Amino acid sequence: MAHPKRKISKTRRDKRRTHYKATTASLTTCNSTGTVHQRHRAYYVDGNLYYNGKLVVEAKAEA
């Protein structure tokens, strides 16, 4: 199993991690429903589940 010969300093470790940045999610507006949602994710509108502008799961009607 690999084992480091010398301790890696905090500065060197943090320099390597400088490129790990949190990015904001890209948002888009649906053509059919007009809601703003994350791209490539399913989203709810009035209890209905949509994906790619198409109804995937319809909300149950309460009796």
CNS distance restraints for C-alpha pairs under 8 A (distance, minus, plus):
assign (resid   8 and name CA) (resid  12 and name CA) 6.51 0.50 0.50
assign (resid   8 and name CA) (resid  13 and name CA) 6.52 0.50 0.50
assign (resid   9 and name CA) (resid  13 and name CA) 6.21 0.50 0.50
assign (resid  10 and name CA) (resid  14 and name CA) 5.98 0.50 0.50
assign (resid  11 and name CA) (resid  15 and name CA) 6.06 0.50 0.50
assign (resid  12 and name CA) (resid  16 and name CA) 6.42 0.50 0.50
assign (resid  13 and name CA) (resid  17 and name CA) 6.53 0.50 0.50
assign (resid  14 and name CA) (resid  18 and name CA) 6.28 0.50 0.50
assign (resid  25 and name CA) (resid  38 and name CA) 6.65 0.50 0.50
assign (resid  26 and name CA) (resid  38 and name CA) 6.06 0.50 0.50
assign (resid  26 and name CA) (resid  39 and name CA) 6.39 0.50 0.50
assign (resid  27 and name CA) (resid  36 and name CA) 6.48 0.50 0.50
assign (resid  27 and name CA) (resid  37 and name CA) 5.48 0.50 0.50
assign (resid  27 and name CA) (resid  38 and name CA) 4.63 0.50 0.50
assign (resid  27 and name CA) (resid  39 and name CA) 5.87 0.50 0.50
assign (resid  28 and name CA) (resid  36 and name CA) 5.55 0.50 0.50
assign (resid  28 and name CA) (resid  37 and name CA) 5.69 0.50 0.50
assign (resid  28 and name CA) (resid  38 and name CA) 6.28 0.50 0.50
assign (resid  28 and name CA) (resid  39 and name CA) 6.15 0.50 0.50
assign (resid  29 and name CA) (resid  34 and name CA) 5.80 0.50 0.50
assign (resid  29 and name CA) (resid  35 and name CA) 5.52 0.50 0.50
assign (resid  29 and name CA) (resid  36 and name CA) 4.43 0.50 0.50
assign (resid  29 and name CA) (resid  37 and name CA) 6.42 0.50 0.50
assign (resid  30 and name CA) (resid  34 and name CA) 4.83 0.50 0.50
assign (resid  30 and name CA) (resid  35 and name CA) 5.52 0.50 0.50
assign (resid  30 and name CA) (resid  36 and name CA) 6.45 0.50 0.50
assign (resid  30 and name CA) (resid  37 and name CA) 7.50 0.50 0.50
assign (resid  30 and name CA) (resid  52 and name CA) 7.93 0.50 0.50
assign (resid  30 and name CA) (resid  53 and name CA) 6.09 0.50 0.50
assign (resid  31 and name CA) (resid  53 and name CA) 6.72 0.50 0.50
assign (resid  32 and name CA) (resid  53 and name CA) 5.70 0.50 0.50
assign (resid  32 and name CA) (resid  54 and name CA) 7.89 0.50 0.50
assign (resid  33 and name CA) (resid  45 and name CA) 7.78 0.50 0.50
assign (resid  33 and name CA) (resid  53 and name CA) 7.22 0.50 0.50
assign (resid  35 and name CA) (resid  45 and name CA) 7.72 0.50 0.50
assign (resid  37 and name CA) (resid  41 and name CA) 7.67 0.50 0.50
assign (resid  37 and name CA) (resid  43 and name CA) 6.66 0.50 0.50
assign (resid  40 and name CA) (resid  51 and name CA) 7.78 0.50 0.50
assign (resid  40 and name CA) (resid  52 and name CA) 7.62 0.50 0.50
assign (resid  41 and name CA) (resid  51 and name CA) 6.72 0.50 0.50
assign (resid  42 and name CA) (resid  49 and name CA) 6.64 0.50 0.50
assign (resid  42 and name CA) (resid  50 and name CA) 5.59 0.50 0.50
assign (resid  42 and name CA) (resid  51 and name CA) 4.60 0.50 0.50
assign (resid  42 and name CA) (resid  52 and name CA) 7.71 0.50 0.50
assign (resid  43 and name CA) (resid  49 and name CA) 5.65 0.50 0.50
assign (resid  43 and name CA) (resid  50 and name CA) 5.39 0.50 0.50
assign (resid  43 and name CA) (resid  51 and name CA) 6.58 0.50 0.50
assign (resid  44 and name CA) (resid  48 and name CA) 5.40 0.50 0.50
assign (resid  44 and name CA) (resid  49 and name CA) 4.56 0.50 0.50
assign (resid  44 and name CA) (resid  50 and name CA) 6.15 0.50 0.50
assign (resid  45 and name CA) (resid  49 and name CA) 6.51 0.50 0.50
assign (resid  45 and name CA) (resid  50 and name CA) 7.33 0.50 0.50
assign (resid  47 and name CA) (resid  58 and name CA) 7.37 0.50 0.50
assign (resid  47 and name CA) (resid  59 and name CA) 5.25 0.50 0.50
assign (resid  48 and name CA) (resid  55 and name CA) 7.05 0.50 0.50
assign (resid  48 and name CA) (resid  56 and name CA) 7.67 0.50 0.50
assign (resid  48 and name CA) (resid  57 and name CA) 5.88 0.50 0.50
assign (resid  48 and name CA) (resid  58 and name CA) 4.77 0.50 0.50
assign (resid  48 and name CA) (resid  59 and name CA) 4.98 0.50 0.50
assign (resid  49 and name CA) (resid  55 and name CA) 6.10 0.50 0.50
assign (resid  49 and name CA) (resid  56 and name CA) 5.52 0.50 0.50
assign (resid  49 and name CA) (resid  57 and name CA) 5.00 0.50 0.50
assign (resid  49 and name CA) (resid  58 and name CA) 6.45 0.50 0.50
assign (resid  49 and name CA) (resid  59 and name CA) 7.73 0.50 0.50
assign (resid  50 and name CA) (resid  54 and name CA) 5.40 0.50 0.50
assign (resid  50 and name CA) (resid  55 and name CA) 4.59 0.50 0.50
assign (resid  50 and name CA) (resid  56 and name CA) 5.30 0.50 0.50
assign (resid  50 and name CA) (resid  57 and name CA) 7.13 0.50 0.50
assign (resid  51 and name CA) (resid  55 and name CA) 6.68 0.50 0.50
assign (resid  51 and name CA) (resid  56 and name CA) 6.49 0.50 0.50
